Amino acid sequence: MAVEAETGRLKSEADEPGWEVDPDDEWGIAVIATVGRQLKLRREAVGMRAADFGAAIGYGEDLVYKVEAGKRIPRQEYLDRADEVLGAGGLIAATWEDVKKVRYPKSVRALADLEAKAVEIGVYVGLSIHGLLQTPEHAQALFEAWQPPYSEEEVESLVAARMARKSIFERSPGPALSFVLEEATLRRRVGGTMVWRQQLEHLLGVAQLRNVTLQVMPTSTGAHPGLDGRIEVLKFADGTAVGRSDGAFNGRPTSDPKQLRILELRYGTIRAQALTPRESLAFIEQALGET
């Protein structure tokens, strides 16, 4: 229940902040504004004041006004309780299907959309474990270390967005996923020893999936084409592809065939210089045993 059991306090904006609406996300703003108007119209139709409605669903009046004005993105619990109190028969609760898509920044949704459509993804990362491979605790530790610091609300939203992208592993048939990680990313104890151990264990589990190839680039390896930064290549069922590299084409996504061939050549060379998948699993297991 949304009411604090010990104090009887309603959850206010500070307790249950929801998410900020991205000012540059026109579609997101439209969705949240529409949901807010529907909530306000239904509340007024049953003759409830905002304060009484907030008390009934377990939230403060300040948050009710902000949600209805399209200034805050409501959580699923908020919508479910509002549906019950207003007798909406599931119509308000159903808006969560649209609301949950706009919780995340526009750029993150665009990336997740590409990943969801891809039939093949190849990634080299040198500074941190790739987002699709991170545990929630590892991702949170990374975001909390950012400077200037994110707010707690921003960290929560960013972690949720990153974890939502991992639905790619639930697709059937799943895409062919290839990852090459630098040894240093596996050695850095992000979040402390326990979080680090859980992250390594997670990598071992993901590496067992039939559609996933995981390789480690040892620090002892000499120069390779990935030293300029991350390389990503996503291929789609219609034969098109998109690629990006921190060290090429200004880091911008490209679908130009010539540029894609360059990225594929670089990624292929990186994979050839990395440990084999079997050797990589043994490497991660050894790192885990050193804790």
N, C-alpha and C positions, 0 to 999 in steps of 0.2 A: 504494500500500500504506500501511497506517496506521502502520507502524513508521518512525521517523525514520531516513532512510538514513545521515545523517552520524554520528549519535551512537548509533544502535541503541536509543534510548529508546522505550518504549511511550508512546502518547498517554495522558496522564492527564486528570483533570477540568479542570485548568488549561489544558492544551493544546487539548482538544476538549470544551468544556463542554456541548454539547447545548443544551437549553433547560429553563428552570425550569417546573414545573407551576403553572398559575394556581390559587391556593387557592380562588378563588370559582367555578371552572369544574367543576361536578360531573360533567358528561359527560366532560370532558377527563381528570379524575382517574380516572374509572372505566376509560377506554380505556387509559391508561398503566399503571394497576395491573394490568389483565388481561394486557397484553403482557408486563409485568415478571414476572408469575407464570408465564406460559408459557415464558419464557426460562429461569427458574430451574428449573422442572420438567424441561425438556429437558436442561439442563446436568447436573442431578443424575442423570437417567436414564442418561446415558452415563458417569457416574462421574467427571466433571471438577470439580476445585476451581475456585473463582472466579478465583484467581490464574492457574491454568493456562489457563482459558478466556480470560481477558483477554489473556494472552500469545499465544494462538493467533489471536485476532482483531485483535491489535495495539492493545489498549487497557489502561489501568491497572486494577488490582483495585478501586480506590476507585470508579471510574465503573461498573464491573460491578455492584457491590453497590447503588449508587444507582438504576441502571436497573431492576434486579430488584425493588427495594423501591417502585417507582413514584414515585421522587423526582426523576428526570430523564427528559426526553423524548429517546429515542435518535435519532440521525441515520439516514438511509437506509443509509449505508455500514456502520454498526454492525449493522443488521439483516441486510443482505446477507451480511456476513462471518459473523455468527452462524448464519445459515441453512446456509452451506457447512460450517462446522466441526461443527455438530450434526447434519448430515445430515437437515434438516427437509423437504427436497424442495420448497422454495418456500413452505411455510406461514408461516414466520417472516418471510421477505421480503415476503410479501403483506400483513402487518400494517401496512406503510408507508402503505397507502391510507387507513387510519383515523388513524394517527399523524400524518401530515402535516397533517391537518385541525385537530389540537389544538395544533400548534406555536404558533399565534397566539392573542392574547388573545380572550376570549369576545366582547367588544364589537366587535372587528375582524371576527370571523367573522360576526357578525350583520349588519354593514354589507355585507360581501362577499356574503352570502346575498341581501340585498335587491337589490344591484346585479346579481347573476346572474339574478334573476327579472324585472327591469325590462325593458320594451320601449321606454321613453323616459326619458332622464335629462337634466335641465337644471340647470346649476350656475353660480353666480356666486361667485368668490372674490376677495378684495381684498388679503389679506396674504401669500399664498404661492401658488405654482402648485399646482393641484389634484393630489391624490395619484395619480389615474389617469393623469396626464400627466407625472409625474416619472420621471426616469431613476434607476437605483439609486444613482449617485454623488451626485446632487442630494438624494435622500431621506436618504442617510447624512449628508451635510453638515448638513442641517436637524436631524436627531436628535442629532448630536454637539454642536450649539450649544445644546441645551436646558439649562435650569437649574432645579433641581439636575441635574447631569449623569447621563445614563444610563450603565450599565456597558457594556462592549464587547459582552457577551452580549445585553443588552437592545437595543442599537442593531442588532445583527445580526438579532434576531428581528423587530423593528419594520420594518426594511427589507424582510425577506423577506415579511412579512405584506402590506406595501403593494404589493410587486411581484406577489404572488399575485393580488391584486384585478384586475390588468391582463389576466387571462385573459378578461375581458369583451370585449376586442377580437378574440378568436378565435372568438366565437360566430357561428353561421350559422343563420338570418339574424341579423345583429348589431342591437343596439338603436340607436335614434336618440339620439345623444349631442350635447349642446350645452353649450359652455363659454364663459363670459365672464371674462377675466382682466384685472386692472388693469395698466396700463402699468408701475407700480412693481415688480410681481412679475417682469417681464421685464428690468428694468434692474439688479436686485440681483444681484451676482455671487456667488451662493451656491456655496461650494466652490472658488472661484478661477476664473480666466479660462477654463481648459480645460473644467472641469465646466460652467460657464455656457454656453460655446459648444455643447457637446454637448447641453445641455438645449434650447437654442433650435433646434438642428438636429432634435432629436427632435420638437419641437412642429410644425415645418414638415412632417415626415413624417406625423405623426398627422393633421394638418389636411387631408392629401390623401385620407384615407379617405372613401369615399362616405357613410358613416353618421355622420360627425363634422362638426360646425359649430363653428369656433373664432373667437371675436371678442375684440378688445382694447378696453378702455375707456381712452381717453387721459386723462392727468392733467389736460389742459386742459379736459376736460368739466366742466361745473358739477355742482351737487348732483344726486344720483340716489338711488333707493330702496335701493341696496345699501350705502350708507355705514355702516349699522349692523352690517354683517358678512355672512358667508356666507349664501347662499340655495341650497337644494337641493330639487328636486321630482322624484320618481321615480314613473312610471306603469307599471301592470302590465296583462297581457293580459286579465284579468277585469274591467277597468274601474276598479279601485281605484287609489289613489295614496297616497303618503306624502311629506310635506314637512317641511322644517326650516329655520329661520332664526335666526342668532345674535341678531337684533334683534326677534324676535317669539315670543310663546307660551313665554317662558322658555327658548328655545333647544331645546325638546324636540320630538321627532318628532310629527307630527300627521296624522291621516287624516280630520279633521273637514272636510266639504265647504266650509263657510264660510271656514275658515282657509286651506284649500288655494286657494280662489279669490283670497284676498288675496295669497298667495305667488306665484301665477301672474301676477297683475296686476303685482306688483312686478318679477318676473323679465322679463315682457314689456316693461315700460318700460325696464329696464336694457338689454335687447337692442336696443331701438329707439334708445337714446342711444349705444351703442357703435359702433365702426367696423364696416363690413360685413365679411363673411368675406374677400372679395378685398382690401379695404384692410388688414385685419388681417394677412394673409400678407405683404403688402408692408411693413408696419410691422415685423414680426419679421425679415424679410430685411434691412431697413435696420439694425436693432439688431445683427444678426449681423455686418453689414459694418463696424460701428463698432469691432469688437474689434481 
